[in-house]
């Protein structure tokens, strides 16, 4: 009888113990959710500016077509294609034999008129000549000087001078050619400074002002950047295109830029330090913008936060509010995580490290269990 009771008591203790072991094994068999591996970016300050992009056309600082003001024959050419000339330099001489003869005659007439005026003036001072005679000689002197000035003017018309320093274009005449008023002999451009005219939408008018920096480039000189400033803004808006013409000045010390070239323009304004993040971090929902912030102090939990964006540039965007410097945001893996979940920081994406190196690097840390 005693032996049977012992067996019954032992069996009563074994059954609850076995059930507990089975429950523990079942719980151990349930898979624990794993954290999603993501790459993050540490938010920091970067220099940024408001940028307007446009296409513009170059013009010389000063440009003129050189023509003759008289009908004469070209006798001497003092320039060739592409020459650089100084202001006032004689470029073309035309037939002027008759004017030169008239000039010599006029000079002699003036000299004689001055001699007669001085003689009568000395006599009038001695009261031996009438004052009316002195007035007559003075009129003759003034008349002869006026004739001399007119002849010198006609003679100057036979000389074509450079109105300013610059570079000569193609020569369109030869020695012996008869030129008439309006005939283009050549062109002259002052290319020391270039004018760049471009159109800007009127919505950006508030960003425009004199002395705002601009950066221009052209496919002709790939890789070169030409810096200048806004010189002036047109007083009228085009009623059809709703754009306004802006003129910038670009120094051209190497004479690389030429009138008529097409330039790509970037107008830079309000340069400042701001929070700038990779554009790929943004999650758009209607007109709202969100980012996923990793809270490292809360076991790498994810927070979905709304932000206000500002200026955009290729691959980056300015954050005006909703984010602070030093916080970490998800750059890759945004579609795999949800707010409140925990993530595994696979690496820091600074925008310069190749993705292959990021994948090869070990995880930075893991969330606490």
C-alpha positions as a Markdown table, in Angstrom:
| # | Residue | x | y | z |
|---|---|---|---|---|
| 1 | Unk | 0.0 | 0.0 | 0.0 |
| 2 | Unk | 2.8 | 2.4 | 0.8 |
| 3 | Unk | 4.6 | 1.8 | -2.4 |
| 4 | Unk | 1.5 | 2.6 | -4.6 |
| 5 | Unk | 1.0 | 6.0 | -2.9 |
| 6 | Unk | 4.6 | 7.0 | -3.6 |
| 7 | Unk | 4.3 | 6.3 | -7.3 |
| 8 | Unk | 1.1 | 8.3 | -7.4 |
| 9 | Unk | 2.7 | 11.4 | -5.8 |
| 10 | Unk | 5.7 | 11.3 | -8.1 |
| 11 | Unk | 3.5 | 11.2 | -11.2 |
| 12 | Unk | 1.6 | 14.3 | -9.9 |
| 13 | Unk | 4.9 | 16.3 | -9.7 |
| 14 | Unk | 6.3 | 15.2 | -13.1 |
| 15 | Unk | 3.3 | 16.3 | -15.2 |
| 16 | Unk | 3.4 | 20.1 | -14.4 |
| 17 | Unk | 7.2 | 20.1 | -14.9 |
| 18 | Unk | 6.9 | 18.5 | -18.3 |
| 19 | Unk | 4.2 | 21.0 | -19.3 |
| 20 | Unk | 6.5 | 24.0 | -18.4 |
| 21 | Unk | 9.3 | 22.6 | -20.4 |
| 22 | Unk | 7.1 | 22.2 | -23.4 |
| 23 | Unk | 5.9 | 25.8 | -23.2 |
| 24 | Unk | 9.4 | 27.1 | -22.9 |
| 25 | Unk | 10.5 | 25.1 | -26.0 |
| 26 | Unk | 7.5 | 26.4 | -27.9 |
| 27 | Unk | 8.3 | 30.1 | -27.1 |
| 28 | Unk | 11.9 | 29.5 | -28.0 |
| 29 | Unk | 10.8 | 28.2 | -31.4 |
| 30 | Unk | 9.0 | 31.5 | -32.2 |
| 31 | Unk | 11.4 | 33.6 | -34.5 |
| 32 | Unk | 12.3 | 37.0 | -33.0 |
| 33 | Unk | 11.8 | 39.9 | -35.4 |
| 34 | Unk | 15.1 | 41.2 | -36.8 |
| 35 | Unk | 16.0 | 44.9 | -37.1 |
| 36 | Unk | 16.1 | 46.3 | -40.7 |
| 37 | Unk | 19.5 | 47.3 | -41.8 |
| 38 | Unk | 19.7 | 50.9 | -43.1 |
| 39 | Unk | 22.3 | 53.6 | -44.0 |
| 40 | Unk | 22.1 | 56.9 | -42.2 |
| 41 | Unk | 23.3 | 60.4 | -42.7 |
| 42 | Unk | 24.4 | 62.8 | -40.0 |
| 43 | Unk | 22.7 | 66.2 | -40.5 |
| 44 | Unk | 25.1 | 69.1 | -40.6 |
| 45 | Unk | 25.5 | 72.7 | -41.8 |
| 46 | Unk | 26.7 | 73.4 | -45.3 |
| 47 | Unk | 27.1 | 76.6 | -47.4 |
| 48 | Unk | 24.1 | 77.1 | -49.7 |
| 49 | Unk | 22.6 | 79.9 | -51.7 |
| 50 | Unk | 19.4 | 80.7 | -53.7 |
| 51 | Unk | 20.2 | 79.8 | -57.3 |
| 52 | Unk | 18.6 | 80.8 | -60.6 |
| 53 | Unk | 19.6 | 79.0 | -63.8 |
| 54 | Unk | 19.2 | 80.5 | -67.2 |
| 55 | Unk | 20.7 | 80.7 | -70.7 |
| 56 | Unk | 22.2 | 83.9 | -71.9 |
| 57 | Unk | 24.0 | 85.4 | -74.9 |
| 58 | Unk | 27.3 | 87.3 | -74.8 |
| 59 | Unk | 27.8 | 90.8 | -76.1 |
| 60 | Unk | 31.0 | 92.8 | -76.2 |
| 61 | Unk | 31.3 | 95.6 | -73.7 |
| 62 | Unk | 31.5 | 98.0 | -76.6 |
| 63 | Unk | 30.9 | 97.0 | -80.2 |
| 64 | Unk | 30.7 | 99.0 | -83.5 |
| 65 | Unk | 30.7 | 98.5 | -87.3 |
| 66 | Unk | 33.3 | 100.8 | -88.8 |
| 67 | Unk | 32.1 | 102.6 | -91.9 |
| 68 | Unk | 33.1 | 105.6 | -94.0 |
| 69 | Unk | 31.4 | 108.9 | -93.7 |
| 70 | Unk | 32.5 | 110.0 | -97.3 |
| 71 | Unk | 32.7 | 108.5 | -100.7 |
| 72 | Unk | 36.4 | 108.1 | -101.4 |
| 73 | Unk | 39.0 | 105.5 | -102.5 |
| 74 | Unk | 41.0 | 103.5 | -99.9 |
| 75 | Unk | 44.7 | 104.3 | -100.1 |
| 76 | Unk | 46.2 | 102.7 | -97.0 |
| 77 | Unk | 45.0 | 100.0 | -94.6 |
| 78 | Unk | 46.8 | 99.9 | -91.2 |
| 79 | Unk | 45.2 | 96.7 | -89.8 |
| 80 | Unk | 44.6 | 93.1 | -90.6 |
| 81 | Unk | 42.0 | 90.5 | -89.5 |
| 82 | Unk | 42.0 | 90.0 | -85.8 |
| 83 | Unk | 44.4 | 92.7 | -84.9 |
| 84 | Unk | 44.2 | 94.4 | -81.5 |
| 85 | Unk | 44.2 | 98.2 | -81.7 |
| 86 | Unk | 44.4 | 101.1 | -79.4 |
| 87 | Unk | 41.9 | 103.9 | -79.0 |
| 88 | Unk | 42.5 | 106.6 | -81.6 |
| 89 | Unk | 44.7 | 104.4 | -83.8 |
| 90 | Unk | 44.4 | 105.2 | -87.6 |
| 91 | Unk | 43.0 | 102.2 | -89.4 |
| 92 | Unk | 42.2 | 103.4 | -92.9 |
| 93 | Unk | 43.4 | 106.3 | -95.0 |
| 94 | Unk | 41.4 | 107.5 | -98.0 |
| 95 | Unk | 42.2 | 109.8 | -100.9 |
| 96 | Unk | 42.8 | 113.3 | -99.6 |
| 97 | Unk | 45.1 | 115.1 | -102.0 |
| 98 | Unk | 42.7 | 117.9 | -102.7 |
| 99 | Unk | 41.9 | 118.4 | -99.0 |
| 100 | Unk | 45.7 | 118.5 | -98.2 |
| 101 | Unk | 46.2 | 121.2 | -100.8 |
| 102 | Unk | 43.3 | 123.2 | -99.4 |
| 103 | Unk | 44.7 | 122.7 | -95.9 |
| 104 | Unk | 48.0 | 124.3 | -96.9 |
| 105 | Unk | 46.2 | 127.2 | -98.5 |
| 106 | Unk | 44.0 | 127.7 | -95.4 |
| 107 | Unk | 47.1 | 127.7 | -93.2 |
| 108 | Unk | 48.7 | 130.4 | -95.3 |
| 109 | Unk | 45.5 | 132.5 | -95.3 |
| 110 | Unk | 45.3 | 132.3 | -91.5 |
| 111 | Unk | 48.9 | 133.3 | -91.1 |
| 112 | Unk | 48.4 | 136.3 | -93.4 |
| 113 | Unk | 45.2 | 137.3 | -91.6 |
| 114 | Unk | 47.0 | 137.1 | -88.2 |
| 115 | Unk | 49.8 | 139.3 | -89.5 |
| 116 | Unk | 47.4 | 142.0 | -90.9 |
| 117 | Unk | 45.4 | 141.9 | -87.6 |
| 118 | Unk | 48.5 | 142.5 | -85.5 |
| 119 | Unk | 49.8 | 145.3 | -87.7 |
| 120 | Unk | 46.4 | 147.2 | -87.6 |
| 121 | Unk | 46.2 | 146.6 | -83.9 |
| 122 | Unk | 49.5 | 148.2 | -83.2 |
| 123 | Unk | 48.6 | 151.2 | -85.3 |
| 124 | Unk | 45.2 | 151.5 | -83.6 |
| 125 | Unk | 47.0 | 151.6 | -80.2 |
| 126 | Unk | 49.0 | 154.5 | -81.5 |
| 127 | Unk | 45.8 | 156.2 | -82.7 |
| 128 | Unk | 46.9 | 156.1 | -86.3 |
| 129 | Unk | 44.4 | 153.6 | -87.6 |
| 130 | Unk | 40.6 | 153.5 | -87.4 |
| 131 | Unk | 39.0 | 151.1 | -85.0 |
| 132 | Unk | 36.6 | 149.9 | -87.8 |
| 133 | Unk | 39.7 | 148.8 | -89.8 |
| 134 | Unk | 40.8 | 146.7 | -86.8 |
| 135 | Unk | 37.4 | 145.1 | -86.6 |
| 136 | Unk | 37.5 | 144.3 | -90.3 |
| 137 | Unk | 40.9 | 142.6 | -89.9 |
| 138 | Unk | 39.6 | 140.6 | -86.9 |
| 139 | Unk | 36.6 | 139.4 | -88.9 |
| 140 | Unk | 38.9 | 138.2 | -91.7 |
| 141 | Unk | 41.1 | 136.4 | -89.2 |
| 142 | Unk | 38.1 | 134.6 | -87.6 |
| 143 | Unk | 36.8 | 133.7 | -91.1 |
| 144 | Unk | 40.1 | 132.2 | -92.2 |
| 145 | Unk | 40.4 | 130.2 | -89.0 |
| 146 | Unk | 36.8 | 128.8 | -89.5 |
| 147 | Unk | 37.8 | 127.8 | -93.1 |
| 148 | Unk | 40.9 | 126.1 | -91.8 |
| 149 | Unk | 38.8 | 124.1 | -89.2 |
| 150 | Unk | 36.3 | 123.0 | -91.9 |
| 151 | Unk | 39.1 | 121.8 | -94.1 |
| 152 | Unk | 40.7 | 119.9 | -91.2 |
| 153 | Unk | 37.3 | 118.3 | -90.5 |
| 154 | Unk | 37.0 | 117.2 | -94.1 |
| 155 | Unk | 40.5 | 115.8 | -94.0 |
| 156 | Unk | 39.8 | 113.9 | -90.7 |
| 157 | Unk | 36.8 | 112.3 | -92.5 |
| 158 | Unk | 39.4 | 110.7 | -94.8 |
| 159 | Unk | 41.0 | 108.9 | -91.8 |
| 160 | Unk | 39.2 | 106.1 | -90.1 |
| 161 | Unk | 40.3 | 105.8 | -86.4 |
| 162 | Unk | 39.5 | 103.3 | -83.7 |
| 163 | Unk | 36.9 | 104.9 | -81.3 |
| 164 | Unk | 38.1 | 102.6 | -78.5 |
| 165 | Unk | 40.6 | 99.8 | -77.8 |
| 166 | Unk | 39.6 | 96.3 | -78.9 |
| 167 | Unk | 39.9 | 93.6 | -81.4 |
| 168 | Unk | 39.3 | 94.0 | -85.2 |
| 169 | Unk | 37.0 | 91.6 | -87.0 |
| 170 | Unk | 37.2 | 90.6 | -90.6 |
| 171 | Unk | 38.4 | 93.1 | -93.2 |
| 172 | Unk | 35.8 | 93.7 | -95.9 |
| 173 | Unk | 37.7 | 96.1 | -98.2 |
| 174 | Unk | 41.0 | 96.3 | -100.0 |
| 175 | Unk | 43.3 | 99.1 | -101.1 |
| 176 | Unk | 41.9 | 100.8 | -104.1 |
| 177 | Unk | 38.3 | 100.1 | -103.2 |
| 178 | Unk | 35.7 | 102.9 | -103.5 |
| 179 | Unk | 33.8 | 103.1 | -100.2 |
| 180 | Unk | 30.6 | 105.0 | -99.6 |
| 181 | Unk | 28.8 | 106.0 | -96.4 |
| 182 | Unk | 27.3 | 102.9 | -94.8 |
| 183 | Unk | 29.7 | 100.4 | -96.3 |
| 184 | Unk | 31.0 | 98.2 | -93.4 |
| 185 | Unk | 34.8 | 98.2 | -93.6 |
| 186 | Unk | 35.3 | 96.0 | -90.5 |
| 187 | Unk | 34.0 | 95.5 | -86.9 |
| 188 | Unk | 35.6 | 96.5 | -83.6 |
| 189 | Unk | 34.8 | 94.9 | -80.2 |
| 190 | Unk | 36.0 | 95.7 | -76.8 |
| 191 | Unk | 36.2 | 92.2 | -75.3 |
| 192 | Unk | 38.1 | 93.1 | -72.1 |
| 193 | Unk | 34.7 | 92.8 | -70.3 |
| 194 | Unk | 31.7 | 90.9 | -71.7 |
| 195 | Unk | 28.0 | 91.6 | -71.3 |
| 196 | Unk | 25.9 | 88.6 | -70.6 |
| 197 | Unk | 22.1 | 89.1 | -71.2 |
| 198 | Unk | 19.7 | 86.4 | -70.0 |
| 199 | Unk | 16.0 | 86.2 | -69.2 |
| 200 | Unk | 14.7 | 85.4 | -65.7 |
| 201 | Unk | 11.1 | 84.6 | -64.8 |
| 202 | Unk | 9.4 | 87.6 | -63.1 |
| 203 | Unk | 8.6 | 85.4 | -60.1 |
| 204 | Unk | 12.3 | 85.5 | -59.3 |
| 205 | Unk | 12.5 | 89.3 | -59.5 |
| 206 | Unk | 12.8 | 89.6 | -55.7 |
| 207 | Unk | 16.1 | 87.6 | -55.9 |
| 208 | Unk | 17.7 | 90.0 | -58.4 |
| 209 | Unk | 19.8 | 93.0 | -57.5 |
| 210 | Unk | 23.0 | 94.7 | -58.8 |
| 211 | Unk | 26.3 | 93.1 | -57.7 |
| 212 | Unk | 24.7 | 89.7 | -57.1 |
| 213 | Unk | 27.3 | 87.1 | -58.1 |
| 214 | Unk | 26.8 | 85.0 | -61.3 |
| 215 | Unk | 28.7 | 82.0 | -62.6 |
| 216 | Unk | 28.6 | 81.2 | -66.3 |
| 217 | Unk | 29.9 | 78.3 | -68.4 |
| 218 | Unk | 29.8 | 77.2 | -72.0 |
| 219 | Unk | 30.4 | 74.0 | -73.9 |
| 220 | Unk | 33.1 | 75.7 | -75.9 |
| 221 | Unk | 35.3 | 75.8 | -72.8 |
| 222 | Unk | 34.1 | 72.7 | -70.9 |
| 223 | Unk | 35.1 | 72.7 | -67.3 |
| 224 | Unk | 35.8 | 76.5 | -67.2 |
| 225 | Unk | 33.7 | 78.7 | -64.9 |
| 226 | Unk | 33.5 | 82.4 | -65.6 |
| 227 | Unk | 32.5 | 84.6 | -62.6 |
| 228 | Unk | 30.9 | 88.0 | -62.7 |
| 229 | Unk | 28.2 | 90.1 | -61.2 |
| 230 | Unk | 24.8 | 91.5 | -62.1 |
| 231 | Unk | 25.2 | 95.0 | -63.6 |
| 232 | Unk | 21.6 | 96.0 | -64.4 |
| 233 | Unk | 18.1 | 94.8 | -64.7 |
| 234 | Unk | 15.7 | 95.8 | -67.4 |
| 235 | Unk | 12.9 | 98.2 | -66.5 |
| 236 | Unk | 10.2 | 96.3 | -68.3 |
| 237 | Unk | 8.8 | 92.8 | -68.1 |
| 238 | Unk | 8.0 | 91.0 | -71.3 |
| 239 | Unk | 4.1 | 90.7 | -71.3 |
| 240 | Unk | 4.2 | 87.5 | -73.4 |
| 241 | Unk | 6.9 | 85.4 | -71.7 |
| 242 | Unk | 6.6 | 87.1 | -68.3 |
| 243 | Unk | 10.4 | 87.3 | -68.1 |
| 244 | Unk | 12.8 | 90.2 | -67.5 |
| 245 | Unk | 16.2 | 90.8 | -69.1 |
| 246 | Unk | 19.2 | 90.8 | -66.7 |
| 247 | Unk | 22.6 | 91.9 | -67.7 |
| 248 | Unk | 25.8 | 90.7 | -66.0 |
| 249 | Unk | 29.4 | 91.6 | -66.6 |
| 250 | Unk | 32.1 | 88.9 | -67.0 |
| 251 | Unk | 35.8 | 89.9 | -67.0 |
| 252 | Unk | 37.5 | 88.4 | -70.0 |
| 253 | Unk | 41.3 | 88.8 | -69.4 |
| 254 | Unk | 42.2 | 85.8 | -71.5 |
| 255 | Unk | 39.9 | 86.8 | -74.4 |
| 256 | Unk | 38.3 | 83.3 | -74.3 |
| 257 | Unk | 34.8 | 84.7 | -74.6 |
| 258 | Unk | 33.4 | 86.1 | -77.8 |
| 259 | Unk | 30.2 | 88.0 | -78.7 |
| 260 | Unk | 27.3 | 85.8 | -79.6 |
| 261 | Unk | 28.3 | 82.8 | -77.6 |
| 262 | Unk | 25.6 | 80.9 | -75.7 |
| 263 | Unk | 26.3 | 80.7 | -71.9 |
| 264 | Unk | 24.7 | 78.7 | -69.1 |
| 265 | Unk | 24.2 | 81.0 | -66.2 |
| 266 | Unk | 23.8 | 80.4 | -62.5 |
| 267 | Unk | 22.8 | 83.4 | -60.4 |
| 268 | Unk | 23.8 | 83.0 | -56.7 |
| 269 | Unk | 22.1 | 85.1 | -54.0 |
| 270 | Unk | 21.7 | 85.0 | -50.2 |
| 271 | Unk | 24.7 | 82.8 | -49.5 |
| 272 | Unk | 24.4 | 81.3 | -46.1 |
| 273 | Unk | 25.1 | 78.3 | -43.8 |
| 274 | Unk | 22.0 | 76.0 | -43.6 |
| 275 | Unk | 21.0 | 72.4 | -42.8 |
| 276 | Unk | 21.4 | 70.4 | -46.0 |
| 277 | Unk | 20.5 | 66.8 | -46.5 |
| 278 | Unk | 20.5 | 64.3 | -49.4 |
| 279 | Unk | 17.3 | 64.7 | -51.5 |
| 280 | Unk | 16.8 | 60.9 | -51.4 |
| 281 | Unk | 15.9 | 61.1 | -47.7 |
| 282 | Unk | 12.6 | 63.0 | -48.4 |
| 283 | Unk | 9.3 | 61.2 | -48.3 |
| 284 | Unk | 6.6 | 63.2 | -50.1 |
| 285 | Unk | 2.9 | 63.0 | -49.2 |
| 286 | Unk | 0.9 | 65.5 | -51.1 |
| 287 | Unk | 2.5 | 68.9 | -50.5 |
| 288 | Unk | 4.1 | 67.7 | -47.2 |
| 289 | Unk | 7.6 | 66.4 | -46.8 |
| 290 | Unk | 8.7 | 63.9 | -44.2 |
| 291 | Unk | 12.0 | 62.2 | -43.2 |
| 292 | Unk | 12.8 | 59.2 | -41.0 |
| 293 | Unk | 15.0 | 60.1 | -38.0 |
| 294 | Unk | 16.9 | 57.4 | -36.1 |
| 295 | Unk | 16.9 | 58.1 | -32.3 |
| 296 | Unk | 20.2 | 56.5 | -31.2 |
| 297 | Unk | 19.3 | 57.2 | -27.5 |
| 298 | Unk | 16.1 | 55.1 | -27.8 |
| 299 | Unk | 17.6 | 51.9 | -29.1 |
| 300 | Unk | 17.7 | 53.1 | -32.8 |
| 301 | Unk | 14.0 | 53.6 | -32.9 |
| 302 | Unk | 12.6 | 55.4 | -36.0 |
| 303 | Unk | 10.6 | 58.6 | -35.9 |
| 304 | Unk | 8.7 | 59.9 | -38.9 |
| 305 | Unk | 9.0 | 63.7 | -38.8 |
| 306 | Unk | 7.5 | 66.4 | -41.0 |
| 307 | Unk | 10.0 | 69.1 | -42.3 |
| 308 | Unk | 9.9 | 72.3 | -44.2 |
| 309 | Unk | 12.2 | 72.5 | -47.2 |
| 310 | Unk | 13.9 | 75.5 | -48.8 |
| 311 | Unk | 16.3 | 75.7 | -51.7 |
| 312 | Unk | 17.0 | 72.7 | -53.8 |
| 313 | Unk | 20.2 | 71.9 | -55.7 |
| 314 | Unk | 21.3 | 68.7 | -57.5 |
| 315 | Unk | 21.0 | 65.8 | -55.1 |
| 316 | Unk | 20.5 | 68.0 | -52.0 |
| 317 | Unk | 17.8 | 70.1 | -50.3 |
| 318 | Unk | 17.8 | 72.7 | -47.6 |
| 319 | Unk | 15.8 | 72.0 | -44.4 |
| 320 | Unk | 14.3 | 75.2 | -42.9 |
| 321 | Unk | 12.6 | 73.6 | -39.9 |
| 322 | Unk | 11.9 | 70.2 | -38.3 |
| 323 | Unk | 15.4 | 69.0 | -38.0 |
| 324 | Unk | 18.5 | 69.8 | -36.0 |
| 325 | Unk | 22.2 | 69.5 | -36.7 |
| 326 | Unk | 23.7 | 66.2 | -35.4 |
| 327 | Unk | 20.6 | 64.1 | -35.9 |
| 328 | Unk | 20.7 | 61.0 | -38.0 |
| 329 | Unk | 18.3 | 60.4 | -40.9 |
| 330 | Unk | 17.8 | 57.3 | -43.0 |
| 331 | Unk | 19.1 | 57.6 | -46.6 |
| 332 | Unk | 18.7 | 54.0 | -47.8 |
| 333 | Unk | 16.0 | 51.6 | -46.6 |
| 334 | Unk | 13.3 | 54.2 | -46.1 |
| 335 | Unk | 10.7 | 51.9 | -47.7 |
| 336 | Unk | 11.5 | 49.0 | -45.4 |
| 337 | Unk | 10.9 | 50.7 | -42.0 |
| 338 | Unk | 8.0 | 52.2 | -40.2 |
| 339 | Unk | 7.7 | 54.8 | -37.5 |
| 340 | Unk | 8.4 | 53.2 | -34.1 |
| 341 | Unk | 10.4 | 50.3 | -35.4 |
| 342 | Unk | 14.0 | 49.7 | -34.6 |
| 343 | Unk | 16.8 | 49.6 | -37.2 |
| 344 | Unk | 20.3 | 48.3 | -37.6 |
| 345 | Unk | 22.7 | 51.1 | -38.6 |
| 346 | Unk | 24.6 | 49.5 | -41.5 |
| 347 | Unk | 26.8 | 52.5 | -42.0 |
| 348 | Unk | 27.1 | 56.2 | -42.3 |
| 349 | Unk | 26.4 | 57.6 | -45.8 |
| 350 | Unk | 28.4 | 60.9 | -46.2 |
| 351 | Unk | 27.6 | 61.1 | -49.9 |
| 352 | Unk | 31.2 | 60.5 | -51.0 |
| 353 | Unk | 31.8 | 56.8 | -50.1 |
| 354 | Unk | 30.9 | 54.3 | -52.8 |
| 355 | Unk | 28.0 | 51.9 | -52.0 |
| 356 | Unk | 30.3 | 48.9 | -52.4 |
| 357 | Unk | 32.5 | 50.1 | -49.5 |
| 358 | Unk | 29.5 | 50.9 | -47.4 |
| 359 | Unk | 28.2 | 47.3 | -47.9 |
| 360 | Unk | 31.6 | 45.8 | -47.1 |
| 361 | Unk | 32.0 | 47.7 | -43.8 |
| 362 | Unk | 30.7 | 46.1 | -40.6 |
| 363 | Unk | 27.5 | 47.4 | -39.0 |
| 364 | Unk | 28.0 | 50.3 | -36.7 |
| 365 | Unk | 25.8 | 49.0 | -33.9 |
| 366 | Unk | 22.7 | 47.0 | -33.2 |
| 367 | Unk | 19.6 | 47.9 | -31.2 |
| 368 | Unk | 19.5 | 46.6 | -27.6 |
| 369 | Unk | 17.5 | 43.4 | -27.1 |
